Amino acid sequence: MAEPDPLRLAWRDLIKQIIREVITHPELEPLPYIQRAAAEGVPEGEKSALQALIVEEHRRLHEGVLARYGLRPSDYAAWEAVHGH
């Protein structure tokens, strides 16, 4: 069994919140929003790693994991309609 990612564990609530915000507000440009949101209140030494982690989580998002972020398929479909992913 793999060791849990300490960064993911430490910031799991923020990661979920940011992913949820990006998907439920399709008018937002994902990358700039993630960069801004992941910079607020995060220690300087963790910002870039956390931002990269959130971008990766966002990139890997699919209908099978939506519940993890408190999202509905309709939220994701609306986001996809705007962003074409």
C-alpha positions in Angstrom: 0.0 0.0 0.0 1.3 3.4 -0.9 2.0 6.1 1.7 -0.5 8.9 1.7 0.6 12.2 0.2 1.2 14.5 3.1 0.5 17.6 1.0 -2.9 16.1 -0.1 -3.8 15.2 3.4 -2.8 18.6 4.9 -4.8 20.5 2.3 -7.6 18.1 1.3 -10.4 20.5 2.3 -8.9 23.3 0.3 -8.3 21.1 -2.7 -12.0 19.9 -2.6 -13.2 23.5 -2.2 -11.2 24.8 -5.1 -12.1 22.0 -7.5 -15.8 22.5 -6.5 -15.6 26.2 -7.2 -13.9 25.8 -10.6 -16.6 23.3 -11.7 -19.7 25.1 -10.3 -18.5 28.4 -11.7 -17.8 27.6 -15.4 -17.2 31.3 -16.1 -14.0 31.1 -14.2 -10.8 30.4 -16.0 -9.5 27.3 -14.2 -5.8 27.8 -14.1 -5.7 31.4 -12.9 -8.4 30.7 -10.3 -6.5 27.7 -9.0 -3.3 29.7 -8.8 -5.0 32.5 -6.9 -7.0 30.3 -4.5 -4.2 28.0 -3.7 -1.9 30.9 -2.9 -4.1 32.4 -0.1 -3.1 31.3 3.3 -0.7 28.6 2.0 3.0 28.7 3.2 5.3 29.9 0.4 7.2 26.6 0.3 4.0 24.7 -0.4 2.2 27.0 -2.9 3.6 25.7 -6.2 3.4 22.0 -5.2 -0.2 22.5 -4.0 -1.1 24.4 -7.2 0.3 21.6 -9.3 -1.6 19.0 -7.2 -4.9 20.8 -7.7 -4.3 21.2 -11.5 -3.6 17.5 -11.7 -6.7 16.7 -9.7 -8.7 19.0 -12.0 -7.2 17.4 -15.1 -8.1 13.9 -13.9 -11.7 14.8 -12.9 -14.4 12.5 -14.3 -17.9 11.6 -13.5 -16.8 8.7 -11.3 -15.2 10.9 -8.7 -17.6 13.9 -8.6 -19.1 12.9 -5.3 -15.7 13.3 -3.7 -16.0 17.0 -4.4 -19.7 17.3 -3.6 -20.5 17.8 -7.3 -23.4 16.5 -9.4 -23.1 15.2 -13.0 -25.1 18.2 -14.1 -22.4 20.5 -12.6 -19.7 18.7 -14.5 -21.8 18.7 -17.7 -22.3 22.5 -17.5 -18.6 23.0 -17.0 -17.7 20.8 -19.9 -20.2 22.6 -22.1 -18.2 25.8 -21.5 -14.7 24.4 -21.5 -15.0 21.5 -23.9 -13.2 18.9 -21.8 
